[in-house]
Amino acid sequence: MSPAGPALPRLRVLRALWALLVVLLAPWRLWAIKDTLECTWQVVLNNFETVGKNHASDRFFNQEPLDTVDEVFSLLVDAPIDPDERYLGFPYFLKINYSCRGESSEALVRKGHLTGLKPVVLVTFQSPVNFHHWKIEQLQIQMEAAPFRSREWCNAEELCIMSWYMPMPIKNGSVVMRVDVSSNGLGPFIPNKRFQVNINGFLERQRDNSLQFTVGNELFDLIPRYFVNVPSRPLWYTVDQAPVLILGGIPEEKAILLTDTNFEDFFLVELSIDSCWVGSFYCPQANFTATIYDAIATESTLFIRQNQLIYYFTGTYTTLHETSHGSGRWVRILANECVKKLCPVHFHSNGSEYVMALTTGKHEGYVHFGTITDGRVSFELLPRQQSVCNGIRVSDYLVILYTIPEFIPDARGLEFLMILGTESYTNVPMVPKGMSYNEYNNLLFIWGNFLLQSYNKENYIYLGDFPKELSIKYLVNSFHGDIAIVTETEEIWYLLEGSYQVYKLFPSKGWELYLSLRLMQQSSLYAPNETMITLFYDDSKLYQLVYLIDKQQGRLVKRLVPVEQLLMYQQLGNHYLLEQQGSHLTLSFANFCPFTVMRLLDLPNPQIYTRQERYRAQPPRILEPSGFHNNNSLAVYQGLVYYLLWLHSMYDKPYADPVHDPTWRWWKNKKQDQDYYFYLASNWQSAGNVHIDMASYEKIYDLKAENELPERIFLDKGTIYSFSVFLTARGHSFDLEAQSSASSQPGSQVGLAVVLADPACIEAVVKQKDLINRNSVLFWVTLSDKRTCFDQGISGHHLMKTSMLIKVVGSSGHCFQNTHQGPRMQGNLMVPLLIGCPPGKRLAFDITYTLEYNRLQNKHYFDCVHVDPEMPCFLFRDIFYPFFLIQDLVTGDSGSFQGSYVLKVVGGGPTLDTIKDYSEEDIYRFNSPLDKTGSLIWTTRNSTTTEDSAFNIMSHHSLGIEWLCLENSPCHDTIPHSIFAPEFFFKVLVSNRGVDKSTYCDYQLTFLLHIHGLPLSAKRAFLILMVSTSVFVGLVSLYIIFCLLLPFMVKTCNFFRWKINNIMASESSYIYSIPSNTRAFNKTSLTKSGSSFRGSSDILSKRVAESKAEAEETTGKSQT
């Protein structure tokens, strides 16, 4: 068995004595801190159906938004929302609780709620790999969790079990989310805790509503033979990008450990691969095994090696690929190659991720370089000409940078030795086994039974603290200044980058002491029988995955490797003195840390350098006496957070809003009624018992520094970052006796060094001020970009990686600060630097000022007949003066673009539906002042052009644009579609690349420009004139003819009218005449009928006479 920590019975007494000694010597404040470490946050993922259920939890695999919240929003008839919008929600909630050792979690949560405790959650979205597809941005959203009562049965009238809930947001292009949970400052003290909540694209839901892995079948039995006596293996993945991690190495099983929470929990999965073994004369195999030897995880694809075969599996990530690119099964690749090793590439580049396959047999000496882009995998054989083995023999083909010595140098007790070729060597051969490179600080390690490091790949330093009797199995790099080393005998060593001391962490006296303390506390993370499975860094902290056997029960646990505490214990055990004071001995310890206090001061606001965008969202106010939310209010919370992030994603518009804020459009028509909504909520009359506070959904631009250096720093051209370091020296640091002259000053023995990975690109200036009366030193550090190492690039693209190391001389491995989360190493601060165009900057068309300035210069402004407020029109015959803004999406700054730029018309059409892009040749003809074909669309009075005179260079002070639309241009002779003047939509590209030297940013803006009032060509104008004249003459002629013929037409109409009246009158007389056979009727009836008939006959006779008179009168007038 390969134990992760010794537990020998004969050493227990010694361990207990050491533990007692350390506890007695610990600072008194640690006793007060101890109680704060007992409580911890707990986070569980729930979907809509499981909200309120006590023991429900879900896996994060569903990535589609839900439309169920829209029904709830339809009930909010009197709220500051747009009723015409369609609100969506995320598929999951985060359920938050906390627990303390020895107390009931349910009672604790109730107590916390009653004392005002509310969890504050900060969700950080990881930027995507493919920046060609998704915008590169550093986005965070800060939310407050809402209290919610359990829906299960309860005896109590008000409350039995409760939890806090908040929406778990999803962002397109991001599958890795970091969740930081903290307290609002009320109630009990609970330390902040970070969780990884990643999307698992390798799960699918079955018909019975259960979840199943797509890569294989889950195994539920952790058999001891899978882990006991099994050597540890490295955990390989793309740094900060892989949502799912996998680990192979289970003997004789085609199974892997799979996790989407960085091994907070995990699954044992048997892979559904064919397990073929293809042996041949070029691929000799001693035997066949089912073991998965190499396993690599990338953003959406998993790679494994079994025997000589490589397989990959692409997960289903619609947030990355928009459409499902999941492979559905394991795909074998390089089937005809004999692969002996699969190696990772830790960082992505150029929008892709990479892996390397080392082959043997017929292609030995070649590397199959794999590229993963949007889940699509391709391999290329490198080098293209000949193998490395053959190239080494040809001096003019490969450049040999360094030749490793044949034997290990004799360090003679030194910590390090510079390899110059003149040093003496031992008789132990150097056996190299691997290489490790950190592209942030250019530090290259070559390792085996030795450890070499180099900063320039030419000069190497041998680290003498690492014993030549051991052999390194693998290195684990945090890429933040720490390196852990695992040997073939499962020893763990530690190296702080920038120093040359290698510390042994396990086995060691410090580990024995630490283990004794943990066993005394009956910690569940330690057991007498342990086997280390892997070692890895998570959030810059070193962790072990360990298999424990306790009471005949085996389990896998993730536990922290306390590097700082182990170094402290070793320092106490190795450096102590027994001094005679009187009649007794006194125990004293030597502290090699050169300072007692280290503080960072004068730190600038971080957002401008970290480029971290942050939104804030709080739950809607619930109008219930208990203050507990319900399903409807949580649904409203979901919809509001979703809409907030949707506004953020849609803010990248070419036309700048009058107010530079994504949330401005949300509330611009509702802010005036804010007091009314507050009045309704104050009187408990808000619709749905929910009040939406508009001020609770905003973007934060003024984050303050937290007395520590930022996680990373982005440097634009000439950017300066400055801060100060305050150090209080240990003992008497100043040499007051060195004043040999009046001008000499006492010097401090405390020194500060700034180590730059690329001094040709950045520079640092350190100024020192000695504070003698305080026995302290103040250092001002100024870091600046030299404007030399980067050309121009799109915002966030192709950034140059480098780093800065702040180091107090003599502090490496000796200085520690006690915090409520345990000791923290001091004196070494490594900060990654990224040189180039920072993310979050963009160029926008300043339509507001453009309209104002054009109206002022042209003395008028005529908009289109059909007004579009989102795209105002400009008149063709007016001089066009465009203005642009540089908008910082992180800090909220928005100012006029003062640099130079090139404007090109790259497309267009008479309508929005007919816009087409122009070819490169057409773009040149339509925009270049050198064009001789009569194709220019526009011109300017500016005389400044590019170096090849191909295009005009514009600026903030340009004289404007005059529209030409010459004969061979696409806007010439535009056919009008109505009675109004022709219109045209120009697709305009504005870029400062190559003409603006003030920034690293290649600002590129493409927008549509609506021009109306275009003139017609002379031929078409003459044709329209002729047609219009003909139509006009024709209409006049018709009018004259109509006037001449009108009297005759009237006479004819009257004649026909008279004839028709006579016919009607005669027919009426016939109908009402009395026949002879009707005289048999009685006299009374005859008399009444006769009266009626005589009356009708009289009326009809009068109408006939009047008609004749009118006809005669009309005829007389006509004749006259």
Salt bridges, closest charged atoms under 4 A:
GLU38 OE1 - ARG101 NE 3.36
ASP67 OD2 - ARG86 NH2 3.38
GLU137 OE1 - LYS135 NZ 3.59
GLU137 OE2 - LYS171 NZ 3.27
GLU137 OE1 - HIS648 NE2 2.84
GLU144 OE2 - LYS118 NZ 3.70
GLU158 OE1 - ARG149 NH1 3.62
ASP180 OD2 - ARG178 NE 3.91
ASP180 OD1 - ARG194 NE 2.57
GLU253 OE2 - ARG225 NH2 2.69
ASP260 OD1 - ARG59 NH2 2.62
GLU264 OE2 - LYS558 NZ 3.21
ASP265 OD2 - ARG59 NH1 3.03
ASP274 OD2 - ARG332 NH2 2.59
ASP294 OD2 - ARG305 NE 2.60
ASP294 OD1 - LYS341 NZ 3.62
GLU322 OE2 - HIS133 NE2 3.80
GLU337 OE1 - HIS363 ND1 2.78
GLU337 OE1 - HIS368 NE2 3.51
GLU364 OE2 - LYS340 NZ 3.96
ASP374 OD2 - HIS133 ND1 3.87
GLU380 OE2 - ARG384 NH2 2.38
ASP410 OD2 - ARG412 NE 3.75
GLU439 OE1 - LYS801 NZ 3.79
GLU469 OE2 - LYS468 NZ 3.87
GLU488 OE2 - LYS433 NZ 2.27
GLU490 OE2 - LYS473 NZ 2.66
GLU491 OE2 - LYS504 NZ 3.84
GLU530 OE1 - ARG559 NH2 2.82
ASP538 OD2 - LYS558 NZ 2.86
ASP539 OD1 - ARG194 NH1 2.71
GLU613 OE1 - HIS648 ND1 3.94
GLU613 OE1 - LYS699 NZ 2.62
ASP652 OD1 - ARG842 NH1 3.56
ASP657 OD1 - LYS653 NZ 3.23
ASP657 OD1 - ARG665 NH2 2.86
GLU698 OE2 - ARG616 NH2 2.72
GLU711 OE2 - ARG178 NH1 3.66
GLU711 OE2 - ARG712 NH2 3.38
ASP716 OD2 - LYS841 NZ 3.57
ASP791 OD2 - ARG993 NH2 3.61
GLU870 OE2 - ARG665 NH1 3.24
ASP878 OD1 - HIS860 NE2 3.01
ASP888 OD1 - ARG611 NH2 2.74
ASP917 OD1 - LYS987 NZ 2.79
ASP922 OD1 - ARG925 NH2 2.70
ASP973 OD1 - ARG1020 NE 2.57
GLU983 OE1 - HIS1010 NE2 3.03
ASP1002 OD2 - ARG993 NH1 3.65
GLU1113 OE2 - LYS1117 NZ 3.72
